[in-house]
């Protein structure tokens, strides 16, 4: 359990360090993401972003398995 917490902490620190670079990646603004806006309300569902992240996470987990 301690090892998992240490790795999670390191990942959070790395995400914070690389945030300016990660912010420039257009995830959430891909073709196929659904955006509805009317008046003061909006609905956003990032279908393509979810698919791409799912594939990447699956590849990484299978690589370390």
Protein Blocks (a to p, Z undefined) as FASTA:
>chain_A
ZZmmmmmmmmmmmmmmmmmmmmmpcghiaghiacddehjbccdddfklmmmmmmmmmmmm
mmmZZ
